Amino acid sequence: MTAELVRGQNHTLPQTRLEIRVSAGSPVVAGATLGDENGVVRGAEWIAHPGSPQLPGLEVSQQAAAGHRLAVDLEALPETVHRVTVLLALPVGVGGPTRFGATAAPFIAVTGLDGTEIATFTLTGLDAESAVSALELYRRQGAWKVRAVGQGYAAGLAEMLADQGLAGAAELAASIQEAVARSLARSVAPPPPRTPEGDRVRQASGPSDPGPAPAAPPQPPAATPVQPAADPGTASVAASAPTPGGPINYAHPRRQHAAPPTPPPTAPPAQPGQAAQPVAGDATGWSMDERLYNQIWGMFEDLARAAAAYRSAVDFAESRMDQELDRSLADPRNRIGGAGDRAREEARAKRDELTARAREVLDRDLAQLAAEAAVVEPALPAAYAGWDNPVWHAHRIPMELPMALRLGDLHLPERTGLRIPLLVRLPLERGIWVDSGRTASEAAALLDSDRLRRLAMETAVLHAARLLAVYPPGEFSVHVIDPAGSAAGPLAPLVDAGVLAGPPAAGPQGVASVLAHLTRRVDLVQMAVRAGAADSLPPDLDTGEQLLVVNDFPHGFDDRAVTQLRYLADEGPAVGVHLLMVADREDASAYGPVLDPLWRSLLRITPVADNHLADPWVGHAWTYEPPVTPPGSRVLEQVLAAVTAARRAAGR
């Protein structure tokens, strides 16, 4: 299994004969340095570069190019070598980009000789740097590991080599660039430059199927952003260099998508010195809804990677400070007088400088994403829009099912005001669980049980209403099980609008009746599908999508009912029966591990803000914000009235 690394992460290497593949958006110089146990490069003979491409156990390319393959045999390295650092630099004086922030983020893959990927790393977050220590292979307790570094140097190769302890770094850097200039005619042509401010020209990812995860992504990668169960497609492909003359592709390097032919809108050209203005629907797609869906996915990926780059840079700065202090104070002479204090001050100053630079890059990316969100949010269709979006006041029940449904918002602590919609693909591929337990999170623990259960049911009602509003008339039905009748208040909007398939089921008999009805539907449709005999279904069978809302589980459920509920959760989604549970897992603790598969099969969300969702790439803890209607608004009643009117007009 391939390890997708972020800055500072390491991974054990299962073999010693390796190939390191580099993909970049423009020609770059690739080389490698050998370091001793302290990471010091002892001389020019410890560096493989275009002017001297071969060392024992190491071979690099002899020219600048957008793609490189470095051969490494760790067992053939001298015994005094404990570290191999792969470096990348932009060639100077050839008219190409002069900083990594103006080209596509380089992508590096460490592979076996058969091409099997062991670890990958995308060098995001670079800006003014013209050289970068990309990754390092290092020996630790007799074993070799790979670490993602991504440390950039604005002063170029000379500064990077000097930082590794090489004497005469400036002269060697100049000789390397001279060797590159002589061979540059053999390298590939660079892509066009970015916008004046170095902004991205992103081609958003195409549609992907939802599946368990994040975020999404929470399946974001295939619901939209995030999920402990959202849904990302994760085809393993190496990032390719952009086609000369075309835009730089900033799609996730590990995901492959088909690009529909519909051209997205383009932003008006930026004025000199100004960033390009974001445009709603600038992703690829067959329709505006699909382009907006893909654009939201792209924003989610951008935010995830920007935060990962920043956190990794901060971690790297802290780790580097610790290493410098350890190295300096290892000499007892530096512990006496002011030498130790100066060493600490210098190390901390460098740490602060690196952290400040990382924050500047993050703030720039966040500002761009915030501007994009400000344009995208008002343009969203009802299925993707928040309840405060004016689109709901003019909503008409659609004749076709939308791609996805918004379940709430996601944000990271780096900028809590920047919210990314959490979308799940339709039809739903898994059930949803609104966790009403007080032990679910710190925020939930501050509320009393009755208040929390009411909030959980109100959240479920909003999701049910949204599903009713985005399905064509008569193609979606909602059943409710409320054994003790405790949810009468939150359910009132659905009951009063007459949009439920029947009155909320109460008591053990009501529970048994609804479960038997839906279990029969699943059984009959499954048999018809397997036999290829859809025409033989009973005429009274509703083949439209069904949603079962369950409140206060397991109250009112006997063992048979619990078994039927598990069956619906497992088999129902494939044939159009979906589950929306409002429950406290502690209430069902008497069943022990029997219900563990049920809880795992559901996408867990909360009625209060909680950071329990994780994306599928770097595992950020995303804070989920449940949907709410504006205070005093009657948008929910208006939407349900539209559902009722559409059903009457359709004669259903």
Secondary structure, 3 states (H helix, E strand, C coil): CCEEECCCCEEECCCCEEEEEEEEEEEEEEEEEEECCCCCCCCHHHEEECCECEECCEECCCCCEEEEEEEEEHHHCCCCCCEEEEEEECCCCCCCCCCHHHCCCCEEEEECCCCCEEEEEECCCCCCCCEEEEEEEEEECCEEEEEEEEEEECCCHHHHHHHCCCCCHHHHHHHHHHHHHHHHHHCCCCCCCCCCCCCCCCCCCCCCCCCCCCCCCCCCCCCCCCCCCCCCCCCCCCCCCCCCCCCCCCCCCCCCCCCCCCCCCCCCCCCCCCCCCCCCCCCCCCCHHHHHHHHHHHHHHHHHHHHHHHHHHHHHHHHHHHHHHHHHHCCHHHHCCCHHHHHHHHHHHHHHHHHHHHHHHHHHHHHHHHHHHHHHHHHCCCCCCCCCCHHHHHCCCCCCCCCEEEEEEEECHHHCCCCEEEEEECCCCCCEEEECCCCCCHHHHCCCHHHHHHHHHHHHHHHHHHHHHHCCCCCEEEEEECCCCCCHHHHHHHHHHCCCCCCCECHHHHHHHHHHHHHHHHHHHHHHHHHCCHHHCCCCCCCCEEEEEEEEECCCCCHHHHHHHHHHHHHCHHHCEEEEEEECHHHHHHHHHHHHHHHHHCEEECCCCEEEEECCCCCCEEEEECCCCCCCCCHHHHHHHHHHHHHHHCCC
